[in-house]
Amino acid sequence: MATYTLPELPYDYAALEPVINPQIIELHHDKHHAAYVKGANDTLEQLEEARDKEAWGAINGLQKNLAFHLSGHILHSIYWHNMTGDGGGEPLAADGVGDLADAITESFGSFAGFKAQLTKASATTQGSGWGVLAYEPLSGRLIVEQVYDHQGNVGQGSVPILVFDAWEHAFYLQYKNQKVDFIEAMWQVVNWQDVAKRYAAAKERADVLLLAP
């Protein structure tokens, strides 16, 4: 059975200073992300045992656990690559990300409008969650999603291409309870090259959904 593994960081712990300090990156990756990987693998083992024993009393909880841990693993795996110490600013054609920039303008009216929406969606999550820019293949447009925990409130089939982690463990050691300050700072480290590659890949794979004729 396939299992999940914790990916290595694409940079060292200090690479995103001063926006995110090294202690947060180390704890976030080595402890929190690792826990989601372990949780997904443990749940798969428990589901295998349930099938072998035909014991389905815990099926609802196990399915919820799998969605929670697997989605946490997936979103964090995107999150690390969405950031770079040389990032920030606005995606521009001059930087080779013109298709992404055009898609943002077409879907949100302007980059400023998109930035405001994703900032608000991220900063106002109730409890734990994420702000996500996703490619929605049914319409072929970009949408902003406000994800609760890791898996709730998500449009089926949407592909996340830029994610802002709004869980407290992502910022509390540095920003205390000022989530909005952390989200505002996150724009300084967005890796638009990575986001543009994810956008292009999502468009190419759009036909994997079984769409009505």
LOFI-684705 format. One line per 3 residues: number of its first residue (from 0); their letters; for each residue x, y, z negated of C-alpha. Coordinates in nm, 2 decimals, m for minus. Example, Ala and Ser with C-alpha at 12.3 -4.5 7.8 and 13.67 -1.06 7.14 Angstrom:
// residues 2
0) as) 1.23:m0.45:m0.78 | 1.37:m0.11:m0.71
// end
This chain:
// residues 213
0) mat) 0.00:0.00:0.00 | 0.13:0.35:0.09 | 0.23:0.56:m0.20
3) ytl) 0.29:0.93:m0.24 | 0.63:1.08:m0.33 | 0.73:1.42:m0.46
6) pel) 0.89:1.63:m0.18 | 1.21:1.81:m0.24 | 1.20:2.19:m0.26
9) pyd) 1.32:2.36:0.06 | 1.52:2.61:m0.16 | 1.68:2.63:m0.50
12) yaa) 1.48:2.73:m0.81 | 1.60:3.09:m0.79 | 1.53:3.15:m0.43
15) lep) 1.20:3.34:m0.48 | 1.32:3.59:m0.75 | 1.20:3.84:m0.85
18) vin) 0.85:3.74:m0.74 | 0.87:3.40:m0.91 | 1.14:3.32:m1.17
21) pqi) 1.34:3.00:m1.16 | 1.18:2.85:m1.48 | 0.84:2.87:m1.32
24) iel) 0.95:2.70:m1.00 | 1.13:2.42:m1.19 | 0.83:2.35:m1.42
27) hhd) 0.58:2.39:m1.14 | 0.75:2.15:m0.90 | 0.92:1.90:m1.13
30) khh) 0.64:1.87:m1.39 | 0.30:1.98:m1.25 | 0.34:1.87:m0.88
33) aay) 0.50:1.55:m1.00 | 0.20:1.48:m1.22 | m0.03:1.50:m0.92
36) vkg) 0.18:1.26:m0.72 | 0.18:1.02:m1.01 | m0.19:1.07:m1.06
39) and) m0.27:0.99:m0.70 | m0.06:0.67:m0.71 | m0.20:0.56:m1.04
42) tle) m0.55:0.60:m0.91 | m0.48:0.40:m0.60 | m0.36:0.12:m0.82
45) qle) m0.67:0.14:m1.03 | m0.89:0.13:m0.72 | m0.70:m0.18:m0.60
48) ear) m0.77:m0.34:m0.93 | m1.13:m0.25:m0.92 | m1.16:m0.42:m0.57
51) dke) m0.98:m0.73:m0.68 | m1.20:m0.77:m0.99 | m1.52:m0.63:m0.82
54) awg) m1.55:m0.41:m1.13 | m1.71:m0.09:m1.01 | m1.81:0.07:m1.34
57) ain) m1.55:0.35:m1.32 | m1.58:0.41:m0.94 | m1.72:0.77:m0.97
60) glq) m1.44:0.88:m1.20 | m1.18:0.71:m0.99 | m1.29:0.87:m0.67
63) knl) m1.30:1.21:m0.84 | m0.95:1.15:m0.97 | m0.82:1.05:m0.63
66) afh) m0.96:1.37:m0.47 | m0.82:1.59:m0.75 | m0.46:1.45:m0.75
69) lsg) m0.43:1.39:m0.38 | m0.56:1.74:m0.30 | m0.32:1.88:m0.56
72) hil) m0.03:1.70:m0.40 | m0.12:1.82:m0.05 | m0.18:2.18:m0.15
75) hsi) 0.15:2.20:m0.34 | 0.34:2.04:m0.06 | 0.22:2.32:0.17
78) ywh) 0.27:2.59:m0.10 | 0.65:2.54:m0.13 | 0.70:2.58:0.24
81) nmt) 0.46:2.87:0.27 | 0.72:3.08:0.07 | 1.07:3.21:0.14
84) gdg) 1.29:3.46:m0.02 | 1.32:3.63:0.32 | 0.95:3.65:0.38
87) gge) 0.67:3.90:0.33 | 0.54:4.19:0.54 | 0.29:4.13:0.82
90) pla) 0.31:3.87:1.10 | 0.42:4.04:1.42 | 0.46:3.94:1.78
93) adg) 0.82:4.07:1.76 | 0.90:3.80:1.51 | 0.76:3.52:1.73
96) vgd) 0.43:3.48:1.54 | 0.21:3.68:1.78 | m0.05:3.40:1.82
99) lad) m0.11:3.39:1.45 | m0.13:3.76:1.42 | m0.38:3.77:1.70
102) ait) m0.59:3.50:1.54 | m0.60:3.69:1.21 | m0.72:4.00:1.38
105) esf) m0.98:3.82:1.58 | m1.11:3.63:1.27 | m1.10:3.91:1.01
108) gsf) m1.10:4.23:1.21 | m0.75:4.33:1.10 | m0.46:4.21:0.89
111) agf) m0.56:4.45:0.62 | m0.91:4.30:0.60 | m0.76:3.95:0.59
114) kaq) m0.51:4.04:0.32 | m0.78:4.20:0.11 | m1.01:3.90:0.14
117) ltk) m0.75:3.64:0.06 | m0.62:3.85:m0.23 | m0.96:3.88:m0.38
120) asa) m1.05:3.51:m0.33 | m0.73:3.41:m0.50 | m0.74:3.65:m0.79
123) ttq) m1.10:3.60:m0.88 | m1.10:3.22:m0.89 | m1.29:3.12:m1.20
126) gsg) m1.06:2.90:m1.41 | m0.81:2.70:m1.20 | m0.79:2.71:m0.82
129) wgv) m0.64:2.84:m0.50 | m0.69:3.10:m0.23 | m0.65:2.94:0.11
132) lay) m0.63:3.05:0.47 | m0.75:2.76:0.68 | m0.81:2.68:1.05
135) epl) m1.17:2.58:1.10 | m1.18:2.35:1.40 | m1.55:2.35:1.47
138) sgr) m1.55:2.73:1.55 | m1.18:2.75:1.63 | m1.14:3.05:1.39
141) liv) m0.95:3.12:1.07 | m1.14:3.13:0.74 | m1.06:3.21:0.38
144) eqv) m1.16:2.95:0.12 | m1.17:2.99:m0.25 | m1.08:2.64:m0.38
147) ydh) m1.18:2.53:m0.73 | m0.93:2.30:m0.90 | m0.77:2.15:m0.59
150) qgn) m1.06:2.00:m0.41 | m1.38:2.19:m0.47 | m1.57:2.43:m0.25
153) vgq) m1.38:2.33:0.07 | m1.53:2.32:0.42 | m1.50:1.96:0.56
156) gsv) m1.24:1.95:0.84 | m1.07:2.28:0.76 | m0.69:2.27:0.77
159) pil) m0.50:2.48:0.51 | m0.22:2.68:0.66 | m0.15:2.94:0.39
162) vfd) m0.22:2.87:0.02 | m0.19:3.09:m0.29 | m0.18:2.89:m0.61
165) awe) m0.40:3.07:m0.87 | m0.36:2.81:m1.15 | m0.21:2.96:m1.47
168) haf) 0.09:2.73:m1.46 | 0.19:2.91:m1.13 | 0.24:3.24:m1.30
171) ylq) 0.17:3.26:m1.67 | 0.53:3.25:m1.80 | 0.61:3.56:m1.60
174) ykn) 0.29:3.74:m1.54 | 0.10:3.65:m1.85 | m0.28:3.68:m1.79
177) qkv) m0.24:3.92:m1.50 | m0.33:3.69:m1.22 | m0.40:3.98:m0.98
180) dfi) m0.05:4.11:m1.02 | 0.09:3.77:m0.93 | m0.13:3.74:m0.62
183) eam) m0.03:4.09:m0.50 | 0.34:3.99:m0.55 | 0.29:3.67:m0.35
186) wqv) 0.26:3.87:m0.03 | 0.63:3.95:m0.06 | 0.74:3.59:m0.01
189) vnw) 0.49:3.46:0.25 | 0.68:3.26:0.52 | 0.50:3.36:0.83
192) qdv) 0.71:3.13:1.05 | 0.58:2.84:0.85 | 0.22:2.96:0.86
195) akr) 0.24:3.01:1.24 | 0.37:2.66:1.29 | 0.09:2.52:1.08
198) yaa) m0.16:2.72:1.28 | m0.03:2.60:1.61 | m0.03:2.23:1.49
201) ake) m0.38:2.27:1.35 | m0.51:2.39:1.69 | m0.35:2.11:1.87
204) rad) m0.51:1.85:1.65 | m0.85:2.00:1.65 | m1.01:1.72:1.86
207) vll) m0.95:1.46:1.58 | m1.29:1.56:1.44 | m1.60:1.39:1.58
210) lap) m1.79:1.69:1.70 | m2.14:1.68:1.83 | m2.16:1.73:2.21
// end
